[in-house]
Amino acid sequence: MRRYSCEDRIEHFIDIQMSRPQEPHRPFLPFGNPFKFILPKGSYLSPKLLALLNAFEESLAVRVKNLKPGDKEDILTLSWMTQAISVLCAIHTDVKTLITELEFPVCDWDEKWIDVYLDNSVKLLDTCIAFSSDISRLGQGRLYLQCGLHNLDGTSKQFMKACSSLDGWKQHINSKNPRLENCFAILDSLTESLNLPKIKNSARGKVLMRAMYGVRVVTVFIFSMFAVTFSGSTKKLKDLQVHETCLWTEAFVDLRDFISGEIRSIYSNGRLTALKELEAVDTSVKKLYPIIEDGVDPNEAEQLQLLTSGLSEKAEKLSVGLDLLAKEADRFFQILLTGRDSLLCNLRVGSTVSNQAQANTNVERTEVR
């Protein structure tokens, strides 16, 4: 399967929007309690459908529970963020499997569900592009660090050049990514559309919509944590509210409160970022910079060596972590893209079959006449 660069993604994103069926815009219905619509009182599900729903929600609960770190120090590390993206890959794949198990092809879906899916998938792809661009931006900062460390290596150390490189790193890391600015508006929109429209005469539809509700809640939450982490601000941090009857609710609320509380604590202490590996590099730079700024005293040579070595190790850890996160983010992008393309393809096939059937019916009527 083709891998998309950040630029390719942007071009494909434009193609995606152009490929949407050209129909009049249908606004979302006003939403209230999600399960008033999804599983209204008195709704009946067969034992098979109930078993499929319970199995899906129990699996989702386990995946969410496993996302809670055992130690606060593991919160919002690059490895945790990579694990979070892996969970998103898994649950989005799980819902595709559920559709197959429900024997519920897209051609049988209500038009409103398709509208919601197409709209949400575009917004998630757009957010993925923004996150990937910021991961790339952070990765580019390693060049400044490598130059700085190179100028401190060997016998003829060039302190002024090293300081210049470290200054460049500080400016680069503190720069704002304009693509992130739209993420919060997109996430607000996704949050508002979490409650799904009323479902009539479709038990399979009720199961699918409830399952998709869980997937979308977890996706919006994780993306919100990423947006706050990359932006360096808690102003847009919100505690996402969910319905209490889902089997995954307890695990989700526990994770939400744990992560959100720690993020607020991190930024209240005036730290540059909630991202642990980036903070570690920043701390090392701050310790090293004053020593080399005015030249190094011979008595500080050993300390310089230790600080330089420490910065090198932390920079390498940051670099490796960003690479792994970028690969996992790309995998999730591919899953979203494949799911959307598959749905659009099925819609086109279904439309062709329907048109052919109608044409055959018209021919038969003409022959009868």
Salt bridges, closest charged atoms under 4 A:
ASP8 OD2 - ARG2 NH2 3.09
GLU23 OE1 - ARG26 NH2 3.06
GLU57 OE2 - ARG210 NE 2.71
ASP94 OD2 - ARG63 NE 2.99
GLU111 OE1 - ARG26 NE 3.33
ASP115 OD2 - ARG26 NE 2.67
ASP119 OD2 - LYS123 NZ 2.90
ASP134 OD1 - ARG137 NE 2.91
ASP188 OD1 - LYS238 NZ 3.11
ASP239 OD1 - ARG264 NH1 3.57
ASP254 OD2 - LYS68 NZ 3.05
ASP257 OD1 - ARG256 NE 3.00
GLU279 OE2 - ARG271 NE 3.98
ASP282 OD2 - LYS286 NZ 3.14
ASP323 OD1 - ARG142 NH2 3.29
GLU328 OE2 - ARG331 NH2 2.52
ASP330 OD2 - ARG3 NH1 2.80
ASP330 OD1 - ARG9 NH2 2.40
